[in-house]
């Protein structure tokens, strides 16, 4: 849900800049897939917090796995387990909000993609 939500948030930029944001969703999903394999448990608390909030890559794989494996020797994260639910809801709400704002912008202004300054002219 976090990866999909972030994909929608960045994909909504295509409403405002269709040429610049043409393949941004694919890039965001690729970024998540590339970064999810790295364990961030050894990083400082500040970097872990950033990777779980600002760029929520840690919420997609590391944080849930470390919570599940916490009793098997993997140290539990510094933040409580309810943060996954809160951050997932936050990302989903941001995705819905950005998509709706983008749709309103598109309904009002249309797409510049097929105009003289657009990509396919």
N, C-alpha and C positions, 0 to 999 in steps of 0.2 A: 504494500500500500504506500510505503514511503517513496519507493522508486517511481511508482506510477504517478503519485502526487507531484513529485519534483519534475517529472517529465511534462505533466500538464502545466505546471507553473512556468517553466521555461518555454514550452511550446506555445503558450499564450502570447509570447512576444511576437509571434508571426502575425498577429492581428495588427500590430503597430509597425513592424518592419519586415514585410514578407520576404524580401530578398535576403536580408542579413540573417534572419532566423529560420531559413528554409529547412535545414536539417538539424536543428538544435536539439530536438527530442531524442534523436538517435545518438547524438553526442553525449547527452546527459545520461542516457541509459548505459552507454558504453563506459562512461566515467564511473558510474556506480558499479558496474560489473568488474571493472579493472581494480577499483579500490576496495571492494568488499572482501577480497581474498587476504588482505593484509591484517594481521592481528594488531590491534592498537592498544592492547592491555599494557604494554611496556612503555607507552608514551606518558608524558607528564599529564597531570589532571587537567591542565588548561587545554592542551591539544586534544585530549579525549573529549572534553566538553565541547570544543569547537567542532570536532568531527561527529558529534551526536546532536548538535543544534544548528550551527550555522550552515554546514554542509552535512546533512544528516546521513552520511554514508555509514557511520557506526551503528545507527539504528536499524539498518537493513540486515546486518549479519552479526557483527561482533557483539553488540549489546545483548540481543536475545540469546545468543549462544553462550555468552559468559554467565548469564543468569541461570540458564538451564544446567550448565556444567559447574556452577559455583560450589556445590557440595563435593565435587570430585577432584578438588585440588586447584581449580582455576579460581583466582581471587574474585570476589564479587565486586562489581563496579561501585564507585562512590555514590552514585545517584540511585534512588529507589526504583523498583521495577515498574511503578505506575507511570514513570516518565515516558515509557514506550507508548502507552495508550494516549497520554496527553500530547506527545509530539506527533503521533500519527493523526490524531484528530486535528491538530493545528495545521499540519501539512495539507490534509484533505480540505480544510476550510480555506486555506490560502489558495489551493488549486481551484476550488469552485469559484472563489471571489475573483481571481485573476482571469479565469475563463469567461465569467459573466461580464466583467468589465471589457474584456477584449471583444466579446460579441456585441456589446453596446457600441463600442468604437467602430467596429466593422459595419454595423447596421447604419450608423450615422454617416460615416465617411467612405465606406466601400474599400476596395483594395487598390493600391497604387501599382500593383504588379503588372497590369496590362495597359497602363498609361505610358506616355512617352518616357518617363523617367523610371519605369518599371523594368523588371527582369526580362520579360519575354517580348519586348517591343521590337 
